[in-house]
């Protein structure tokens, strides 16, 4: 059953929608933490999550993050909107689930809204998302940043963009991870059905939903400042990128990268697997203060795991949060007690502190 949605707040309602699966909750939690940390009390943040399978426990944890009076978080069961279309209509792969296509249904879900921001979850906000929301796209279907990749495209991809995607200009290929959506225009344009038809025609789009949106919306896109979608991976995924683009385009990319509003961890390389990469520190800055820090550390550890892992060390890392709490407890009790009990808590405090230091030392070697 489809439930009618309306903006949560009457004034300054900043609607942002994400699309995630349950196993991606820790990453989304970090993204959400960055959005919260860069919010303003002058605005009201109306957050939505498209989902099919997020556990009640994870839903509760995420809602607790949005307990401020100017925040709301709601989960949307997307199944009723998908029911019209066979799953076979959606081109998937080993790493791409149907969740990537949920954004096609934004006009139907948010028909009572004026604008909505769609955001990928593998991003970090370094500025107030309200500044993006308030940009004027009255005469456009969507707002999006140009992909830095399109300037370095080879002839094969240009042929694909022009002949397969039916774009009129291949250099206008946008990055689909951040979309500012003009709902009324999307509805009038029949955006959802056009996306499904394009997907059936193209069958195997190179970048899934992103290619479809480029195909359907080409010529009706407002180009956002690149700072609103800084793709982090060009320096290490595209060797000699600076030689493949003009000096102006390269300088523009470097300027956006130096002071991003949104860092987008596009590509298969992610900061929770490669914390040593440039701009990974932006992610970890917010991960450390999110409720999901220990789980993200486990993801990092699993990605660096040797063939013969030290199971004892894994268990220690999993208990890091509990160890920190115990350390504070023993520290307090060592002051409040006397005699044998005080000596006992002093020893426990010392041994727990040593265990925490060893874990941190081990993590720095990863």
KAJOZI-V192613 format. One record per helix or strand of 3 or more residues. SS is the DSSP state (H for helix, E for strand). FROM is the first residue (numbers start at 1). TO is the last residue. If there is no record, write none. Layout:
SS|FROM|TO + SS|FROM|TO
//
This chain:
E|13|19 + H|22|37 + E|44|51 + H|56|65 + E|71|77 + H|79|82 + H|87|89 + H|98|109 + E|115|119 + E|123|125 + H|129|133 + E|142|146 + H|148|152 + H|155|164 + H|170|172 + E|178|182 + H|183|188 + H|191|202 + H|209|217 + E|221|224 + H|226|228 + H|234|237 + H|241|244 + H|247|258 + E|262|264 + H|280|287 + H|293|303 + H|311|318 + H|320|336 + H|339|364
//
